[in-house]
Amino acid sequence: MIKKELFILALLAAVSVFGQNIKTVQLRPKNNPNFYAPIVRLGRVLELSFDDLEGDSKQYQYKIEHMTHDWKPSSMTSNQYIEGFNQNEILNFTNSFNTLQSYTHYSVEIPNQNTIITKSGNYLISVINEEYEVVFTRRCVFYEDITAVGVAVFNSRDASTANRQQTVQFIVNHPTLQINIPTQEVHVSLFQNHNWNTAITNLEPVFIKPQQLLYNHTVKTNFWGGNEFLNFDTKFIRNASLNVARVEEKEVYHSYLYTDEPRAEKTYTYNPDINGQFVVRTTERNVAYNQDDTEADYSLVHFSLDAFEPYENKDVFVYGAFNNYQLSEENRMTYDASQQIYKAVIPFKQGFYNYSYVTLDRNNNINLHEIDGSFYQTENEYTAIVYYRPFGGIYDRVVGVGYGFFNQNR
């Protein structure tokens, strides 16, 4: 179980056919489309992009703030971690081309000539509208490559969960970094599939050796294996394709997915996925223009989930990186008793998407595997981030990042 507040997004008064107007937020390393995490070495560049479905040009600004290892505001002032300005207008925007749903695509590179980041650490990027309201936020990490972090993943060592959980263990080698009291100077965040909601923190090394910290826990670093993500493909938006049963063209495109079944009681089946992420792409580009960012159209994607009866005292959501793993009114499903299915209709830009189904109880506990099940064989990616603040230090440096994979099926 993961405890999390349910954020119900307020619907805007004047919006497009989709409701809330900001969609397809991406924050990824520049020129590395196959890496989805906003984690880069200090000095390298992230690209932030998003669409405004109202389709007109607005004055959006970005603001970047340094955070502690546990995502609280840093005690530093902006001129201690940025050369230039920590808040600037987003000047790069382009209108969509030849799409039923008009939109404006915005993008900005961070760092840039006006915002040079000088310190490693956690950073929170906020996008602010013309009324100086925060439209959305995203987390990112800039790290110093001064430790080597090795991550290994096994099926659970706990006999009671061996078939459903995975154990993550890692080693931090720090030959050039003097760490006097690791339990006080070092913090670690460990999470699954680039989803901060799954993060395990407050971990201490099991063994401390000269220039090496060993985090070979057998219970504290257990994660539910979950199941392979479901997916759909709308790169060719006019026709049915992978897991899309049919398409209708109305005021916008409507893509109807095949009805999904709960998988918790089914046998595990390997199905390659991209660990909850998504890729924006269209196969219907104008040859002369050739831009996925502004030529990919939007469709209203219709989800349905078989359920003989509704989950008692629980809400069901469509879940994935497409909206930063948030729970909102938009991705909450409604139960249709006449058809005995849950339904949801959500706008998606053309591309390939992973998703799953989760439940939320009345105490705001999210269950990631009640519907889709949890299996130790599931292919997952794990990230370990190492923070270091020596005595007298004023901020949490990120001194190393490690990645580990569990794939029983390769």
N, C-alpha and C positions, 0 to 999 in steps of 0.2 A: 504494500500500500504506500502511496505517496500522498502526503497531505498538502493541499493547495487550495487557495481561495479561488472561487469561480468568478472570473471577471466578465460581467455582462456588458458588452460594448454598446454605448449609446448610439442610436441611429440618428443620422444627421437629417436636418429638415429638408434640405434641397440636395438630392443625391441622384445618381444614375439609377438605372433599372436594378442594380445590384444592392442598393442600400449603402453601406459605408463605402466611401470612394477610394480609399487607399488600398491597393492590392499588390501582390507579387513582390513583397519586400525581399531583397537579396543582399547579403553582406558576405562577400567571399574574396579570397585572394585574387588579385588582378592577374589575368593571363594564365590561370590555373583552373579551368572549368571542371576538372574531375575531383577537386578537393573542396568540400562543402563547408568546412569549419572556418569561422572567422578568427583564425589563430595564425599569426605570422611572426617571423623574426623581426626584431626592432630594426627599422630602416626600410622594410619592405612595405608593399602597398596593398590595402584592401579597397574594393570597390563596393559602394553602397548604391543600390538602385531600387526604384519603386515606380508604380503607375498610379496616376490620379484619374479615375474613371469619369470625372466631370469633364475631362477633355479640354480644359482651358489652361492657360499659363498662370501660375500663381507664384508668389514669392515664398518659397520654403527656405528655411535655414537649418543647418546642422549645428549641434553643440556636442563637444566631446569632453568627458569628465573622467579623471583618474579615480579608481575605486580601490578599496582594500581587498584582501584575499577573499573575504566573505561578502563582497559587493555592497559595502557601505561607503559613503563619500570619503575620499582621502582627505587627510589634514593639509595636504599641499595646496598652494594656490596655483592657478593655471600657468603662471609664468615660470613655475618650477618644473613643469613637465611638458610645456609647449613653447616653441619659438614661433611667435606670430600671434594668431588669434584662435581661441578655442571655440568661437562661434562665427560662422560665415554663411552667406547666402549660397544656395545651390544654383549655379548659373547654367549648367548643362541640362537642357530639356528639349525634347522633340515630340511632335504630335504623331499619333499613330497613322499608318498609311494603309488604305484599302481594307479597313476592318468594319464589321457591323457595329461593334462596340468601340466608340471613339474613346481615346485616353491620351494622356500626356505622360511620357516616360522621362523620369528624372534620374540623374546619376551624379556621383561625386567620388573622387578618389581621396582616400585618407591613409597616410598623410599627403599633403600637397604643399605648394609653395607658400601658401598662407598659413598652414598649420603643420608645423614640423614637430613630431613627437620625439622627446628626448629621453624619456624614462620607460622602462619596461613595466608591465603590470596589467591589471584588469582595467578596461575602459568601457564606459557606457556612452553610446551615441544616441542622441535624441534628435528627432526631426520636429521642427517647430513651424507652425503655420503663420499666416499674416496677422492673426489675433494673438500671437505669442503663446499659443496653446501647444502642448506636446502632443503630436499626432501619434507617434510610436517611438519605442526605444529598442535598441539592440545591443547585446553584449559582444565584446571582442577582446582579444588578448594579444599583446605584443611581448615577445620573450627574448631573453638573452640566451644564447646557446653556449652555456658554460658548464652544464652538467650533462651527463648521459643517462637517460631514463629508459630502462628496459622493462617492458610490460609483457606478461605471460597470462594466458587465460586457460582455465581448466573447467571441467564439469565439477559441480559442487562436491566438497569433501564431506559435507554433512549428509549422512545416510538418509535422513528424512526428506531432503530436497534434492537428492542427487540427480533425479530425472527431470527436474524443473529449473534448477538454478545453475549459474556459472560463477566461479571464483576467480577474481583478478588478483594477481600478485605482481609486485614491481620492485625494482632496485634503482636507487639513485647513486650514481658514481660522481663524486665531486673532488677530483684531484687538485684543482686550483682554487677551490673555495673553502675558506676556513669557517667551519661551523662548530661553535663551542658547545652549545646546548641544543641539540636538534629538536627536542620536544617543545622548546619555546621559540626557537628561531625559524623553524621550518613548518610550513603548512602545505597540505596537498588537497587538491580536488580531483576526484575520480568519477567519471560519468560515462554513460552508455549512449552510443549513436548520436553524439553531438547534441544531446538533449539535457540542458542544465537542470531540468526538473528531476532527473534521476541521480543527481550528484551526491556522493558520499564524501563527507569532510570530517574534520577532527580526528584524523588518523595519525597515530604515532608509530614510528618504526619498531618492529619486533626485535631487530638486532641492530646494533650500532657498531660498525667497524671503522678502522682508519680509512677515511676518504670514501666511505660507503654506508648507505642506509638501506636496510632490507625491510620491506613491507610485505612479508609473506604471511599475512593473515589468512585464516581458514574459514572465518565466519563473518567478520566485520565487512569484508569486501565482496560479499555475495550479492549478485544481481539476479533477478528473475530473467531467465533466458528469453521469455516472450515467444513470439512466433514470427515467421517471415512476414514482411509487410505485404499487404495487398497492393495492387497497382492498376493504373489505367493509362491509356495512351491516346492523346488527342492531337498529335502532330498533324494528322490529316483530318481536319475538323469536320469536313462535309460528309464523311462516311463512317460507318461502324468500323472499329479496329479493336486492338487488344482490350478485352473486357468491357468494351462499349457495345451494347446491344443494338442501339439505333440512335439516329440523329434527326432532329427536326430543326428547320430554319424558320424562325419567327422574327420577332424584333431583334433577337440575337439567336445564336445557335443554342440548342438544348441537347445535351449528351446524356443518354439514359444508360447507366451501367447495369450489368447483370446483377440480380439480387444475390447478396452474400449470405452465407450461412455461418452461424457461430462455430468456431473451430476448437473450443476448449476441450470437448470430449472426443475429438477426432484424433486419428493417428498423425503424428508429425510427417509433413511432406516438404522436402526441400524445394524452394522456389527462389531463384536468384532475385535479389532486390538491391536497392541503393540505401538501405538502412533509414528509411523514413524521409529521404530527401526528394528533391524534384529538379527537373531540368526543363527550362523554357526552350521550346523549339517548334518551328513550323516547317513543313515540307512544301508549303504553298507560297514561297517567297517570290517577289518580283525579281527576275534575274538581274536587272540593272540596279536594284535597290539592295536586296540581300541582307536584311537586318532582322534577326529574330526579335530584338527588343521592341521594335515598333511595327513589325508586320504580323506578328503573332496575334491572333484574335482571341476573344474571350468566349467561353460558353458557360451556360448554367448546367452544372453537372448534377444529375439526379442519382443520389445514393439510396439503396434500400437494403435492409437487413432483416432476415427471417427471425420472427419471434412469436412462438405460439401464444405467449402472454407477455405483458410488459414486465420489465425488471422492477421488482417491488421497491418503492421508495428510492429509486435511483434514476438519474438522467443518463442518456447515452449520447456520446459525441463521436464525430469523425475526427481523427487525430493524426497529426503529422507535422512535418517542418513547413508545410505550405502556409501556415499561419503562426509559426514559431511555437508550436505545441501549446497554444493557448486554448482555453475553453471559453467560448463566447456564444451569444445567442445565435449567431450565424451558423456555427457548426454543431449546434445541439439538434438532435433528431427528435421527431414527434412520432408517436405511436398511432398507427392506423388499425383500429380493432377489426374493421371489416375485412382487411386483407392480411391481418396478422403480421405486419411488418413495421419496422421503423423507417422513417423517411427523412431526407434532408436534401436541400437544393443549395449548392454553393458555387459561386463563380470561380473559374480557373482559367488562367491564360494557357494557350496551347502548349503542350509538352508532354512529358512523362512524369507521373506522380506516384509516390508511395503514400499509403495511408493505413490506418488501423482503426479499431473501435475500442473505446474505453467507457467505463462507467464512473459516475460521481454520486456518492451517497449524500445523505442529508447532513453529515458531519464534515462535508467537503473533502472526503478521502477519495482520491483517484485510484482506481484499480485498472492497471494496464493489461491484465491478462484474463479477466473474468470472461470476456467474450471470445478472444482469439486464442486463449490458452498460453501455457508456458512450457518450453521444452529445452532441455540442456543442449540439444543438437543445433539450435538456431544460430545462424551466422550473425555475429554482432561485432561492432567496433567499440573499443574503449580508449578513453583519453585520460592521461594522468598529467596534471599541471602542478609544478613544484614552485612554491613561493618561499622567499627568503627575506627576513628582516632581522639583521643583527641587532644586538643591544645598542641603543642609541640611534638606530635607523629611523627615518621618518616616513618610509613607505614600504609596501610589499613589492619586492622585485619578483619577476617571473624568471627563474634561472634554468628552467628546463621543461620540456614537453615530451611525453612518450606516448606511443600508440600501440595497441595490441588488438589482435583479431582472434575470434573463435570461429572456426569453420570446420565442423566435423565432416563436411560433405566434399571437401576438395581432395 
